[in-house]
Amino acid sequence: MRLIGALLKTLLWVTWIVLVLATPLLGAWLASSLLSYFGGPRELALIGGVLLFPLLPLAWEARATRVFKRRVASRNWYGKPPRRSLSAPVRVVLRTLFLNLLFIAALLFWYPKVAFAALATRGDWFLGERQDELAQRTRSDLFRVASGLEWLHRWANPNPYKKDGDSTPVPDDVVPTEQVPPEPMAQQAAQSGSDAAAPVETGAPDAGSVPTPAPAPALAEPDDGSGEEQTRRVGATSWPRPDTVSATVAAMRARDEGTIEAVARYVAARESDPFERVKALHDWVVTRLRYDHESADGPVRKPQDAEHVFAARTAVCEGYARLLVEMGKFTGDRIAYVVGDVREQNGDLASSGHAWNAVQIDGAWYLLDATWDDPATKDGADNYRTDYLFIPPNVATLDHFPDDERWQLLATPLSRGEFLRQPFARPGHAREGLALLAPERSSVEVGDAVELRLSNPRRLHVLAELVPEHSEQGVECGVDDGAEVRLRCPVPAGGKYEARLFTNRTRYGRYGSVAMIEVTRR
């Protein structure tokens, strides 16, 4: 029994020491990661750490001691005057713990939406670019600890598109979808120096709603050529599909579109191939609905059930996804409603969440997002596309992160931290066969410049811009059309920047946005 008692006493003592040492370190780590995330001076975290340990606890102890002595001296005591129950070192330790826990709680209270993202993306800031074994192990441990705050992210960022009735379990037959790299013929055509067309990436989704146009550089004259994109097999189909509206949908007249059932049965009667049938449903929703910016931006959201959306012909992402589910019931297609997080134009998680779909065809599951294939803007501009129709799962996870990891349809699902740490890109990046070689993270710290490297097998013209945060006026860093692109962007001192990458098949014309990296100068 004595041995057990001694072991318990030792264990408690070790736990106490670890707690005393870890709490100030955790507070400094959280504060410095937030400062790094926002592009602020991390010296503030160092100053705060010194104040919290040991300056403020010692100052508190000194003042409390003076007050105690004055109180003792001001009264007449019979016998010995009272003594403090705890020793000075213990009191200092307790004060240190209290102040640091209060500091951590305050940071989590003020920054609940981004505390997890800051630790998950910038928690290893002090390791810099080190890639040795110790640094990699430390980095892995830090991110593992950061994942403990994922609950705070979920609590602080509730998804408004997830309703109580959406608690249906994920089907047991949801399994990873087979993905095949781009087809060899497309690669050979690209390497032969053909002038294949680059797709126009018109913008990045905002706040989990719909893509909105992002400024894309235009170097002079228009570009109206054509060419083939790289395609890849996804299960039993291919991606990307041509950006052409289904002939069945294009031929529909108003009298054919009186009800949801009428539309669905019209499509089912004319499309026997399940992939073409689902594409037709996708195309009808994309071409007939308009994104409801008023509901997305306003305090009150209009009803988003299928019937209301069909009648109004406007919706936010929830309405697009629920209408597809309802149409699938009449065509006999199993379409599921999926919710989760998405990344905004700057690569951060959107605060309002998002909703999209998965569909089962011939036993396999595929992903689609009709909302983001309908980038209709507030000024009425439109640009139908199929970027998110049967999109390869490993491309979808560039900007979509479902609440249930099984809807990633990946053999090895990403964690939320991994989702945030990967470089920010849109499907156009994959459509063009590009591969970002450096930087390898969504947010980096550099010296006086950031170097961007990409594998560019199709020899597209790649343009880079460095744009200050909260600004759309950037500085062009250059254009490169080599098989391996290397572009260097000088980074002015102070603040955060976005290094944006655009592509085009010719040097002159409008470039489409494909990737973005957050940059902070050390």
VENJO-V499248 format. One record per residue. N is the residue number from 1. RES is the residue in one small letter. BURIAL is I if it has 16 or more other ideal C-beta (glycine too) atoms within 10 Angstrom, else O. Layout:
{{N,RES,BURIAL} {N,RES,BURIAL}}
//
This chain:
{{1,m,O} {2,r,O} {3,l,O} {4,i,O} {5,g,O} {6,a,O} {7,l,O} {8,l,O} {9,k,O} {10,t,O} {11,l,O} {12,l,O} {13,w,O} {14,v,O} {15,t,O} {16,w,O} {17,i,O} {18,v,O} {19,l,O} {20,v,I} {21,l,O} {22,a,O} {23,t,I} {24,p,I} {25,l,O} {26,l,O} {27,g,I} {28,a,I} {29,w,I} {30,l,I} {31,a,I} {32,s,I} {33,s,I} {34,l,I} {35,l,I} {36,s,I} {37,y,I} {38,f,O} {39,g,I} {40,g,I} {41,p,O} {42,r,I} {43,e,O} {44,l,O} {45,a,I} {46,l,O} {47,i,O} {48,g,I} {49,g,I} {50,v,O} {51,l,O} {52,l,I} {53,f,I} {54,p,O} {55,l,O} {56,l,I} {57,p,I} {58,l,O} {59,a,O} {60,w,I} {61,e,I} {62,a,O} {63,r,O} {64,a,O} {65,t,O} {66,r,O} {67,v,O} {68,f,O} {69,k,O} {70,r,O} {71,r,O} {72,v,O} {73,a,O} {74,s,O} {75,r,O} {76,n,O} {77,w,O} {78,y,O} {79,g,O} {80,k,O} {81,p,O} {82,p,O} {83,r,O} {84,r,O} {85,s,O} {86,l,O} {87,s,O} {88,a,O} {89,p,O} {90,v,O} {91,r,I} {92,v,I} {93,v,I} {94,l,O} {95,r,I} {96,t,I} {97,l,I} {98,f,O} {99,l,I} {100,n,I} {101,l,O} {102,l,O} {103,f,I} {104,i,I} {105,a,O} {106,a,O} {107,l,I} {108,l,O} {109,f,O} {110,w,O} {111,y,I} {112,p,O} {113,k,O} {114,v,I} {115,a,I} {116,f,I} {117,a,I} {118,a,I} {119,l,I} {120,a,I} {121,t,I} {122,r,I} {123,g,I} {124,d,I} {125,w,I} {126,f,O} {127,l,O} {128,g,O} {129,e,O} {130,r,O} {131,q,O} {132,d,O} {133,e,O} {134,l,O} {135,a,O} {136,q,O} {137,r,O} {138,t,O} {139,r,O} {140,s,O} {141,d,O} {142,l,I} {143,f,I} {144,r,O} {145,v,O} {146,a,I} {147,s,I} {148,g,O} {149,l,I} {150,e,O} {151,w,O} {152,l,I} {153,h,I} {154,r,O} {155,w,O} {156,a,O} {157,n,I} {158,p,O} {159,n,I} {160,p,O} {161,y,I} {162,k,I} {163,k,O} {164,d,O} {165,g,O} {166,d,O} {167,s,O} {168,t,O} {169,p,O} {170,v,O} {171,p,O} {172,d,O} {173,d,O} {174,v,I} {175,v,O} {176,p,O} {177,t,I} {178,e,O} {179,q,I} {180,v,O} {181,p,O} {182,p,I} {183,e,O} {184,p,O} {185,m,O} {186,a,I} {187,q,O} {188,q,O} {189,a,I} {190,a,I} {191,q,O} {192,s,O} {193,g,O} {194,s,O} {195,d,O} {196,a,I} {197,a,I} {198,a,I} {199,p,I} {200,v,I} {201,e,I} {202,t,I} {203,g,I} {204,a,I} {205,p,I} {206,d,I} {207,a,I} {208,g,I} {209,s,I} {210,v,I} {211,p,I} {212,t,I} {213,p,I} {214,a,I} {215,p,O} {216,a,I} {217,p,I} {218,a,O} {219,l,I} {220,a,O} {221,e,O} {222,p,O} {223,d,I} {224,d,O} {225,g,O} {226,s,O} {227,g,O} {228,e,O} {229,e,I} {230,q,I} {231,t,I} {232,r,I} {233,r,O} {234,v,I} {235,g,I} {236,a,O} {237,t,I} {238,s,O} {239,w,I} {240,p,I} {241,r,I} {242,p,O} {243,d,O} {244,t,O} {245,v,I} {246,s,I} {247,a,O} {248,t,I} {249,v,I} {250,a,O} {251,a,O} {252,m,I} {253,r,O} {254,a,O} {255,r,O} {256,d,O} {257,e,I} {258,g,O} {259,t,O} {260,i,I} {261,e,O} {262,a,O} {263,v,I} {264,a,I} {265,r,O} {266,y,I} {267,v,I} {268,a,I} {269,a,O} {270,r,I} {271,e,I} {272,s,O} {273,d,O} {274,p,I} {275,f,I} {276,e,I} {277,r,I} {278,v,I} {279,k,I} {280,a,I} {281,l,I} {282,h,I} {283,d,I} {284,w,I} {285,v,I} {286,v,I} {287,t,I} {288,r,O} {289,l,I} {290,r,O} {291,y,I} {292,d,I} {293,h,I} {294,e,O} {295,s,I} {296,a,I} {297,d,O} {298,g,O} {299,p,O} {300,v,O} {301,r,I} {302,k,O} {303,p,O} {304,q,I} {305,d,O} {306,a,I} {307,e,O} {308,h,O} {309,v,I} {310,f,I} {311,a,O} {312,a,I} {313,r,O} {314,t,I} {315,a,I} {316,v,I} {317,c,I} {318,e,I} {319,g,I} {320,y,I} {321,a,I} {322,r,I} {323,l,I} {324,l,I} {325,v,I} {326,e,I} {327,m,I} {328,g,I} {329,k,O} {330,f,I} {331,t,I} {332,g,O} {333,d,I} {334,r,O} {335,i,I} {336,a,I} {337,y,I} {338,v,I} {339,v,I} {340,g,I} {341,d,I} {342,v,I} {343,r,I} {344,e,I} {345,q,I} {346,n,I} {347,g,I} {348,d,I} {349,l,I} {350,a,I} {351,s,O} {352,s,I} {353,g,I} {354,h,I} {355,a,I} {356,w,I} {357,n,I} {358,a,I} {359,v,I} {360,q,I} {361,i,I} {362,d,O} {363,g,O} {364,a,I} {365,w,I} {366,y,I} {367,l,I} {368,l,I} {369,d,I} {370,a,I} {371,t,I} {372,w,I} {373,d,I} {374,d,I} {375,p,I} {376,a,I} {377,t,I} {378,k,O} {379,d,O} {380,g,O} {381,a,O} {382,d,O} {383,n,I} {384,y,O} {385,r,I} {386,t,I} {387,d,I} {388,y,I} {389,l,I} {390,f,I} {391,i,I} {392,p,I} {393,p,I} {394,n,I} {395,v,I} {396,a,I} {397,t,I} {398,l,I} {399,d,I} {400,h,I} {401,f,I} {402,p,I} {403,d,I} {404,d,O} {405,e,I} {406,r,I} {407,w,I} {408,q,I} {409,l,I} {410,l,I} {411,a,O} {412,t,O} {413,p,I} {414,l,I} {415,s,I} {416,r,I} {417,g,I} {418,e,O} {419,f,I} {420,l,I} {421,r,I} {422,q,I} {423,p,I} {424,f,I} {425,a,I} {426,r,I} {427,p,I} {428,g,I} {429,h,I} {430,a,I} {431,r,I} {432,e,I} {433,g,I} {434,l,I} {435,a,O} {436,l,I} {437,l,O} {438,a,O} {439,p,I} {440,e,O} {441,r,I} {442,s,I} {443,s,I} {444,v,I} {445,e,I} {446,v,I} {447,g,O} {448,d,O} {449,a,O} {450,v,I} {451,e,O} {452,l,I} {453,r,I} {454,l,I} {455,s,O} {456,n,I} {457,p,I} {458,r,I} {459,r,I} {460,l,I} {461,h,I} {462,v,I} {463,l,I} {464,a,I} {465,e,I} {466,l,I} {467,v,I} {468,p,O} {469,e,O} {470,h,O} {471,s,O} {472,e,O} {473,q,O} {474,g,I} {475,v,O} {476,e,O} {477,c,I} {478,g,O} {479,v,I} {480,d,I} {481,d,I} {482,g,O} {483,a,O} {484,e,O} {485,v,I} {486,r,O} {487,l,I} {488,r,O} {489,c,I} {490,p,O} {491,v,I} {492,p,O} {493,a,O} {494,g,O} {495,g,O} {496,k,I} {497,y,I} {498,e,I} {499,a,I} {500,r,I} {501,l,I} {502,f,I} {503,t,I} {504,n,I} {505,r,I} {506,t,I} {507,r,O} {508,y,O} {509,g,I} {510,r,I} {511,y,I} {512,g,I} {513,s,I} {514,v,I} {515,a,I} {516,m,I} {517,i,I} {518,e,I} {519,v,I} {520,t,I} {521,r,I} {522,r,O}}
//
